[in-house]
């Protein structure tokens, strides 16, 4: 888990979209997608539920986002 991954997670959560998060962070969409997927694999559970309307945190994801907010603040 890296500081950058946590920042990406917070931006994805804020925007509800990996592509919008990438635009806000001035990085490529695949960079954000890989960071989120890698972290989900490392933790062993999904952080976001992917729907046609965007992304929303899973219950476990909410805990990770709370942790990320504390670390990045």
C-alpha positions in Angstrom: 0.0 0.0 0.0 1.5 3.3 -1.0 0.6 6.9 -0.3 -0.1 7.4 -4.0 -2.6 4.5 -4.0 -4.4 6.1 -1.1 -4.6 9.5 -2.8 -5.9 7.8 -5.9 -8.6 6.0 -3.9 -9.7 9.2 -2.3 -10.0 10.9 -5.6 -11.9 7.9 -7.1 -14.3 8.0 -4.2 -14.8 11.7 -4.5 -15.4 11.7 -8.2 -17.2 8.3 -8.4 -15.2 7.5 -11.6 -11.7 6.2 -12.4 -11.5 8.3 -15.5 -12.7 11.5 -13.7 -10.2 10.8 -10.9 -7.4 10.4 -13.5 -8.3 13.8 -15.1 -8.3 15.5 -11.7 -5.0 13.9 -10.8 -3.4 14.7 -14.2 -2.5 11.0 -14.7 -3.7 8.4 -17.2 -6.8 6.4 -16.5 -4.9 3.1 -16.6 -2.5 4.4 -13.9 -5.4 4.9 -11.6 -7.1 1.7 -12.5 -4.0 -0.4 -11.9 -3.4 1.4 -8.6 -6.9 0.6 -7.4 -6.8 -3.0 -8.7 -3.4 -3.6 -7.2 -4.5 -2.4 -3.8 -7.7 -4.5 -4.0 -5.6 -7.5 -4.8 -3.2 -6.7 -1.9 -6.0 -6.3 0.6 -7.9 -9.4 -0.7 -11.3 -7.6 -1.2 -12.9 -5.1 -3.5 -12.8 -1.5 -2.4 -15.4 -0.3 -4.9 -18.5 -1.8 -6.5 -18.5 -1.1 -10.2 -21.9 -0.2 -11.7 -23.1 1.5 -14.9 -23.5 4.7 -12.9 -19.9 4.7 -11.5 -18.1 3.4 -8.5 -19.3 3.2 -4.9 -17.4 1.9 -1.9 -18.0 -1.5 -0.5 -18.5 -1.7 3.3 -14.8 -2.8 3.6 -13.9 -0.1 1.2 -15.4 2.5 3.5 -13.0 1.4 6.2 -10.0 1.7 3.8 -11.2 5.2 2.6 -11.5 6.3 6.3 -7.9 5.1 6.8 -6.7 6.8 3.6 -8.4 10.1 4.7 -6.5 10.0 8.0 -3.2 9.2 6.4 -3.5 11.8 3.6 -4.9 14.6 5.8 
